[in-house]
Amino acid sequence: MKEKLLALLQAATTKLTPDTVKGAMRFIIWYALLLVFCCIVYVVAWLFDWYTTGNPNLVEIRNFLHEIASAPWIAVIGFIAKAFIDSNNNGIPDELESKEDK
């Protein structure tokens, strides 16, 4: 399991070099990674609290799950998904290019 995770991280870091990701796409990828990292840290902290106290704080994890399933989070996921589309590979998401062309 550890080897698979390390291989996945290594593959991701080789694909996310400054040569392969340019322009606005770099910020969108960093934003997406920051959101994923924050969610992972939150869940790990909740699991650690459960492990140390022996009592799962179900209200807290329910609030977290309710929050990430709320309309603003869905909007963020939609924004990130649309921003990953860069069909001409110029580093500017197609969504932003279409707004500049108008």
C-alpha positions as CSV (number, residue, x, y, z in Angstrom):
1,M,0.0,0.0,0.0
2,K,2.8,2.4,0.9
3,E,4.6,1.7,-2.3
4,K,1.5,2.3,-4.4
5,L,0.9,5.6,-2.7
6,L,4.5,6.7,-3.2
7,A,4.4,5.7,-6.8
8,L,1.2,7.7,-7.3
9,L,2.7,10.8,-5.6
10,Q,5.8,10.5,-7.7
11,A,3.8,10.2,-10.9
12,A,1.7,13.2,-10.0
13,T,4.8,15.3,-9.2
14,T,6.5,14.5,-12.5
15,K,3.3,15.5,-14.4
16,L,2.9,18.8,-12.5
17,T,6.2,20.3,-13.3
18,P,6.4,24.0,-14.3
19,D,7.2,22.9,-17.9
20,T,4.0,20.9,-18.2
21,V,1.6,23.2,-16.3
22,K,1.6,26.8,-17.2
23,G,-0.4,29.9,-16.8
24,A,-3.7,30.0,-14.9
25,M,-3.9,26.2,-14.9
26,R,-1.1,26.1,-12.3
27,F,-3.2,28.1,-9.8
28,I,-6.3,26.0,-10.5
29,I,-4.3,22.8,-9.8
30,W,-2.8,24.2,-6.6
31,Y,-6.3,25.3,-5.5
32,A,-7.7,21.8,-6.2
33,L,-4.8,20.1,-4.4
34,L,-5.2,22.5,-1.4
35,L,-8.9,21.6,-1.1
36,V,-8.1,17.9,-1.2
37,F,-5.3,18.3,1.3
38,C,-7.5,20.2,3.7
39,C,-10.2,17.6,3.5
40,I,-7.7,14.8,4.1
41,V,-6.2,16.7,7.1
42,Y,-9.7,17.2,8.6
43,V,-10.6,13.5,8.3
44,V,-7.3,12.4,9.6
45,A,-7.6,14.7,12.6
46,W,-11.1,13.4,13.2
47,L,-9.8,9.8,13.1
48,F,-7.0,10.7,15.4
49,D,-9.5,12.3,17.9
50,W,-11.6,9.1,17.6
51,Y,-8.5,6.9,18.3
52,T,-7.3,9.0,21.3
53,T,-10.6,9.5,23.0
54,G,-12.2,6.2,22.0
55,N,-15.4,8.0,21.1
56,P,-16.1,9.1,17.5
57,N,-17.4,12.6,17.4
58,L,-20.3,11.8,15.0
59,V,-21.7,15.3,15.2
60,E,-18.5,16.8,13.9
61,I,-18.0,14.4,11.0
62,R,-21.7,14.8,10.1
63,N,-21.2,18.6,10.0
64,F,-18.1,18.1,7.9
65,L,-20.0,15.8,5.4
66,H,-22.9,18.2,5.4
67,E,-20.6,21.1,4.6
68,I,-18.7,19.5,1.8
69,A,-22.1,18.4,0.2
70,S,-23.5,21.9,0.4
71,A,-24.2,24.2,-2.6
72,P,-21.0,26.3,-2.3
73,W,-18.8,23.2,-2.3
74,I,-20.6,21.8,-5.3
75,A,-20.1,25.2,-7.1
76,V,-16.3,25.0,-6.3
77,I,-16.1,21.5,-7.7
78,G,-17.9,22.6,-10.8
79,F,-15.6,25.6,-11.2
80,I,-12.5,23.4,-10.8
81,A,-13.9,20.8,-13.2
82,K,-14.6,23.5,-15.9
83,A,-11.3,25.2,-15.3
84,F,-9.4,21.9,-16.0
85,I,-10.5,22.0,-19.6
86,D,-7.7,23.5,-21.7
87,S,-8.1,22.0,-25.2
88,N,-5.4,24.1,-26.8
89,N,-2.8,23.6,-24.0
90,N,-1.9,27.2,-23.7
91,G,-2.2,27.3,-19.9
92,I,-5.4,29.4,-19.9
93,P,-8.6,27.5,-19.2
94,D,-11.1,27.5,-22.0
95,E,-13.7,29.0,-19.7
96,L,-11.5,32.1,-19.2
97,E,-10.6,32.3,-22.9
98,S,-14.2,32.4,-24.0
99,K,-14.9,35.3,-21.6
100,E,-11.8,37.2,-23.0
101,D,-13.0,36.7,-26.6
102,K,-16.4,38.2,-25.9
